[in-house]
Amino acid sequence: MRLRNKLKLIKDWPIAMKLIALSAVFIAVPLGIASYLTFTSYSESIQNNTGKYQMDVVKELTANIDTYLNELNLLTLLPYQSPQIIRYLEVGEQTSASLSFNDRVTIEDFAKRVFANGRVDISGLTLFRTRGGNTYTAMSEEQANYLPREVKNEVWYDKVSQTGKMVYLGTFNKNGMGITNQVYSFARRIRSVDTGAVLAYLVLDVDKNIIRNKIEAISNDKKNIMIVDNEGSMIYKSMVNGPDAEQIKQFKGAGTVVYKQDNDSELVSYYTSPLTGWTMIEMVPLAVLLQDTIYVRNYIIGIGAACLLLAIIIFTLFALRITNPISELRNLMKKVVIGDLAVSIPIHSRDEIGQLSQSFNIMVSKLSDLGYRLYESEIREKNAQISALQSQINPHFLYNTLGSISMYAEIQGNKEVVKMTNHLSKLLRYSINSHQSQVPLHMEIEHVTGYMAIQQIRFEDKIKFHVRIEPELLSYSVIRFILQPIVENAIVHGIDKGNGYGTISLIGKRQDNQMLIQIQDDGAGMSAVHLQSLLDRKFQMTTTDEGTGGTGLMNVHRRIALRYGNQYGVRIESNLKQGTTITLTLPLIEGHHERRNMDA
């Protein structure tokens, strides 16, 4: 229902507003879609290209780490290249106190070879001998020591003892030269070549900064690097915040994805080394990556807004060019509706608007001519009716007859008959002998007063009649026979349809430059439906036969409107069982009394 009301409201918009709104929609929508697709395509292109470059960096980092760990793996195989070490490890159980000088030299020479390999920077070495229980530990540039340590008590023993490959043990803190350093530790199980028996476990420590240096040599400060082993443990992490090891377990194999954490999004490239099983992960913030696209987006929005504004201005001017003549035509039509036919619209073009304006001017001209002819025809018709009535009655015969009746009635002493015949004679003389279309108001009042005198005798003084006219109005001219039909209607349709008793008041007053004459009665009145029907008929131009001689209430209104204009006429107010008030609005016209010769 709301949508229907909104659509109806839009339908009622002015044409100019509709054209402007449609132009804005038809321009803004395609422009917005094109701008969105351009920005999205550009952003995706940057992400794809950066993802490819980032994957190459990750693979290169992984290759460097793999190369380093491969060198470290070869270094853990160094005992197999030293027969002296193998023989030392294969000797029966010995304690650190029973080691010979040659055994110590053999172990220390092996340690020197490890530290001086030239390819991998080793910060510590530990050799666990399975026979004898003694352990050799050496830190770079420090004195070695021999301590009794049981290898089976080490936390990593179970993991290393089950494979012959080099195993990553984790990150540990090692004390050297009074300083605690973090190191990565790797271990390998050493077995006898002949018997396959486990002879020792070799643990090599690598400074943690070695891997950081290799990563920073390729990466830059805008990227975040992480390395996790095949078990999900964090090996290296360049940033303080970021996902933990549990969150990045999903990154296995190779790929590039967008990872969201909190309110930030990161472009993540990851690659799992087939050699070590370690996963190298590089993360770049999308906000940094797409910083240039923000400028492109703002530029597109600015250009689009400027184009939209320019288009709306052009369409607005174009719409006003179309609708202004239509609006002017509408205003002139309103004037025609209220009766002003002296209008014309200027024609500036020969297009559809110009042709419509020309047709309007022709229509108004024809309406004006038709109205004048209609007015003239009606006036001629009324004059013909009056002339026909006058020609059918012999005034002298009527006057003489009425005089005889009055004389005989006076001889018989019947004063009512004398009074009625005298008034009737005056009424006939006023109706027949005068050819004036307008008379002074006092003559029209005398005519109505005589008519009411006859009616009062007829109704045995059941009707009271009062006249209250401002004296200054008596000399102004009015149309003949406009009061008597209305007074007659008050008797027939008001008093007579009531209880037969009543009062009729004739009131005249001046208001501004107009004359207001009211005929009031306290008779039966009219219902709202009847009153509305009468008001609708007031504007019909067909002849009605109300009242005497066809000059009924509607006839009076039509005659006044035709003579003086539509702003004058009859106004009706009525309430059922309360009476009716008829108001005549007339112009103030100075009257010139003409002397008339009337037959006795």
Secondary structure as UniProt FT lines:
FT   HELIX           2..11
FT   HELIX           15..76
FT   HELIX           78..81
FT   HELIX           83..90
FT   HELIX           96..98
FT   HELIX           101..115
FT   STRAND          122..129
FT   TURN            130..132
FT   STRAND          134..139
FT   TURN            140..141
FT   STRAND          145..148
FT   HELIX           151..153
FT   TURN            155..156
FT   HELIX           157..161
FT   STRAND          167..176
FT   TURN            177..178
FT   STRAND          179..191
FT   TURN            193..195
FT   STRAND          198..207
FT   HELIX           208..216
FT   TURN            217..218
FT   TURN            221..222
FT   STRAND          224..228
FT   TURN            230..231
FT   STRAND          234..237
FT   TURN            245..250
FT   STRAND          254..261
FT   TURN            262..263
FT   STRAND          264..272
FT   TURN            274..276
FT   STRAND          279..285
FT   HELIX           286..289
FT   HELIX           291..337
FT   TURN            338..339
FT   HELIX           352..392
FT   HELIX           395..412
FT   HELIX           415..432
FT   STRAND          438..440
FT   HELIX           441..458
FT   TURN            459..461
FT   STRAND          463..469
FT   HELIX           471..473
FT   TURN            474..475
FT   STRAND          476..479
FT   TURN            480..481
FT   HELIX           484..489
FT   HELIX           490..495
FT   TURN            496..499
FT   STRAND          502..511
FT   TURN            512..513
FT   STRAND          514..521
FT   HELIX           528..537
FT   TURN            538..539
FT   HELIX           548..550
FT   HELIX           553..564
FT   TURN            566..567
FT   STRAND          569..575
FT   TURN            576..578
FT   STRAND          579..587
//
